[in-house]
Amino acid sequence: MLKEKEQKTNIGGGWHTDHSYDAEPAMGSILVARQLPDEGGDTWFASMYTAYDTLEGATKQEIEKLRAVHSAKHIFGSATDNHYTANRDTGGRIGNSAAADLLEDVTHPVVITHPLSGRKALYVNPAFTVRIVGYSEEASNAMLMRLYAHAMKPDHAHRFKWRPGSVAFWDNRATWHWAMNDYHGERRLMHRITIEGCALN
């Protein structure tokens, strides 16, 4: 994952969960710092275990059986309607916009039971979750914005400061992350491995 000095945008510059748009989302990601800016370029991580645990009881009950649609098309696709961005460069993450167009949208539970820990976690994210199944657009947006605002609380997050050679290994089923884009005019090079996962329940 490379951002050159002249580039203005970065990959991962907003809260998200890697590959939630896949039927079997990535289990985890490993990132190694190879070249870093003098300042900036930190990564925020937020716990979706904590986000779920700290929800009010009534909200937990309301979302317990809900499912949400996750999509890559509106980020990486080429369609030009109101939901998609024309000629979007995928940065090699999916291959190209035509490949992204072929991906079917998927649904996952809004609350998952983690396949290893058995703990419940909130499983929606601002980048790839597009709507709640069975809700009107207005009601879906309201619910998602409410969940996002809760998950983004500072108490749920940790700011990871990279150093040359630093390695971060995180579980995509139980975290969000956000790569800060605050080092314009400097180069940042990271090597990443994405680890296959399984269907979520």
C-alpha positions as CSV (number, residue, x, y, z in Angstrom):
1,M,0.0,0.0,0.0
2,L,1.8,3.1,-1.3
3,K,1.0,6.8,-1.1
4,E,3.5,8.9,-3.1
5,K,4.4,12.5,-2.2
6,E,2.2,14.0,-4.9
7,Q,-0.9,12.0,-4.0
8,K,-3.7,13.7,-2.1
9,T,-5.9,10.8,-1.2
10,N,-4.9,7.6,0.7
11,I,-6.3,4.1,0.9
12,G,-8.4,3.5,4.0
13,G,-9.0,7.1,4.8
14,G,-12.2,6.7,6.8
15,W,-13.6,4.2,9.3
16,H,-14.1,0.8,7.7
17,T,-13.8,-3.0,8.0
18,D,-11.8,-4.7,5.3
19,H,-13.8,-6.9,2.9
20,S,-17.1,-6.8,4.6
21,Y,-18.6,-6.8,1.1
22,D,-17.4,-10.4,0.7
23,A,-19.7,-13.4,1.4
24,E,-16.9,-14.7,3.6
25,P,-15.2,-11.5,4.9
26,A,-11.5,-11.4,5.6
27,M,-10.6,-12.8,9.1
28,G,-7.7,-10.4,9.6
29,S,-5.1,-8.1,8.1
30,I,-1.4,-7.8,8.8
31,L,0.4,-4.5,8.0
32,V,4.1,-3.9,8.1
33,A,5.6,-0.4,8.0
34,R,8.3,0.0,5.4
35,Q,8.6,3.7,4.8
36,L,7.0,6.3,6.9
37,P,6.5,10.1,6.9
38,D,8.4,12.1,9.5
39,E,5.1,12.9,11.2
40,G,1.5,11.5,10.8
41,G,0.2,8.5,9.1
42,D,-1.1,6.9,12.3
43,T,-3.9,4.3,12.2
44,W,-7.0,4.4,14.5
45,F,-8.6,1.1,15.6
46,A,-12.0,0.8,17.2
47,S,-13.4,-2.2,19.1
48,M,-16.7,-3.4,17.8
49,Y,-16.9,-5.7,20.9
50,T,-16.9,-2.6,23.0
51,A,-19.3,-0.8,20.7
52,Y,-21.8,-3.6,21.0
53,D,-21.3,-4.1,24.8
54,T,-22.0,-0.4,25.5
55,L,-25.2,-0.2,23.5
56,E,-28.4,0.4,25.5
57,G,-30.4,-2.7,26.1
58,A,-33.3,-1.6,24.0
59,T,-31.0,-0.9,21.0
60,K,-29.4,-4.4,21.4
61,Q,-32.9,-5.9,21.3
62,E,-33.9,-3.9,18.3
63,I,-30.8,-4.9,16.2
64,E,-30.4,-8.4,17.4
65,K,-32.0,-10.1,14.4
66,L,-31.4,-7.4,11.7
67,R,-29.2,-8.0,8.6
68,A,-27.4,-5.3,6.6
69,V,-26.3,-5.1,3.0
70,H,-22.6,-4.6,2.3
71,S,-21.4,-3.5,-1.1
72,A,-18.1,-2.6,-2.9
73,K,-19.8,-1.1,-6.0
74,H,-20.4,2.4,-4.6
75,I,-16.7,2.7,-3.6
76,F,-14.9,0.8,-6.4
77,G,-17.5,0.4,-9.2
78,S,-18.0,2.3,-12.5
79,A,-21.8,2.8,-12.5
80,T,-22.9,6.4,-12.7
81,D,-26.2,6.5,-10.8
82,N,-26.6,8.3,-7.5
83,H,-25.1,5.5,-5.5
84,Y,-21.9,4.9,-7.5
85,T,-18.9,7.0,-8.5
86,A,-17.9,7.0,-12.2
87,N,-14.5,5.6,-13.3
88,R,-13.3,5.1,-9.8
89,D,-9.7,3.9,-9.6
90,T,-9.7,0.9,-7.2
91,G,-6.0,1.3,-6.5
92,G,-5.5,-2.4,-7.3
93,R,-7.6,-3.5,-4.4
94,I,-10.2,-5.3,-6.5
95,G,-8.4,-5.2,-9.8
96,N,-10.4,-2.6,-11.6
97,S,-13.9,-1.0,-11.6
98,A,-15.2,-3.6,-14.0
99,A,-14.3,-6.4,-11.6
100,A,-15.9,-4.5,-8.7
101,D,-19.1,-4.2,-10.8
102,L,-19.3,-8.0,-11.0
103,L,-19.3,-8.4,-7.2
104,E,-22.7,-9.3,-5.8
105,D,-23.9,-7.3,-2.8
106,V,-24.0,-9.5,0.4
107,T,-25.8,-9.4,3.7
108,H,-24.4,-10.1,7.1
109,P,-26.0,-9.9,10.6
110,V,-25.8,-6.4,12.2
111,V,-24.7,-8.2,15.3
112,I,-22.4,-11.2,14.8
113,T,-21.3,-13.9,17.2
114,H,-17.5,-14.0,16.6
115,P,-16.6,-17.5,15.3
116,L,-13.6,-17.8,17.6
117,S,-14.3,-15.9,20.8
118,G,-18.1,-16.4,20.9
119,R,-18.5,-12.7,21.8
120,K,-21.0,-10.5,20.1
121,A,-19.8,-7.6,18.0
122,L,-21.4,-4.8,16.0
123,Y,-20.9,-5.6,12.3
124,V,-21.7,-2.6,10.2
125,N,-19.3,0.1,8.9
126,P,-19.5,3.5,7.2
127,A,-17.6,2.5,4.1
128,F,-19.3,-0.7,2.9
129,T,-22.6,-1.0,4.7
130,V,-25.3,0.5,2.5
131,R,-28.7,-0.4,4.1
132,I,-30.6,-2.4,6.7
133,V,-32.7,-5.2,5.2
134,G,-36.4,-4.6,5.5
135,Y,-36.1,-0.9,6.6
136,S,-37.1,2.1,4.5
137,E,-34.2,4.2,3.2
138,E,-34.9,6.8,5.8
139,A,-35.2,4.4,8.7
140,S,-32.1,2.5,7.5
141,N,-30.0,5.6,7.3
142,A,-31.2,6.8,10.7
143,M,-30.3,3.4,12.3
144,L,-26.9,3.2,10.6
145,M,-26.0,6.8,11.6
146,R,-27.0,6.1,15.1
147,L,-24.9,2.9,15.3
148,Y,-21.9,4.6,13.6
149,A,-22.0,7.6,16.0
150,H,-22.0,5.2,18.9
151,A,-19.2,3.1,17.5
152,M,-17.0,6.2,16.9
153,K,-16.9,7.3,20.5
154,P,-13.4,8.0,21.6
155,D,-13.6,5.4,24.4
156,H,-13.9,2.7,21.8
157,A,-10.8,3.6,19.9
158,H,-7.0,3.4,20.0
159,R,-4.5,5.4,17.9
160,F,-1.6,3.3,16.7
161,K,1.6,5.2,16.0
162,W,3.8,3.5,13.4
163,R,7.5,3.2,13.6
164,P,9.8,1.7,10.9
165,G,9.3,-2.1,11.0
166,S,6.1,-1.9,13.1
167,V,3.7,-4.8,12.5
168,A,-0.1,-4.6,13.2
169,F,-2.3,-7.6,13.1
170,W,-6.0,-7.1,13.6
171,D,-9.2,-9.0,13.5
172,N,-11.6,-7.5,10.9
173,R,-14.6,-9.2,12.5
174,A,-14.2,-7.2,15.7
175,T,-12.6,-3.9,14.7
176,W,-12.9,-0.9,12.5
177,H,-9.8,1.0,11.4
178,W,-8.9,4.4,9.8
179,A,-5.6,5.3,8.1
180,M,-4.9,9.0,8.8
181,N,-4.2,11.1,5.8
182,D,-2.2,13.9,7.5
183,Y,1.2,13.6,5.8
184,H,0.8,15.4,2.5
185,G,4.1,15.7,0.5
186,E,5.7,12.7,2.1
187,R,5.9,9.0,1.0
188,R,4.3,6.1,3.0
189,L,4.8,2.5,2.0
190,M,3.2,-0.4,3.9
191,H,3.1,-4.1,3.0
192,R,-0.2,-5.9,3.7
193,I,-1.4,-9.5,4.0
194,T,-5.1,-10.2,4.1
195,I,-6.2,-13.5,5.7
196,E,-9.2,-15.4,4.5
197,G,-12.2,-15.7,6.8
198,C,-15.5,-17.5,7.0
199,A,-19.2,-16.8,6.8
200,L,-20.5,-14.8,9.8
201,N,-23.6,-15.6,11.9
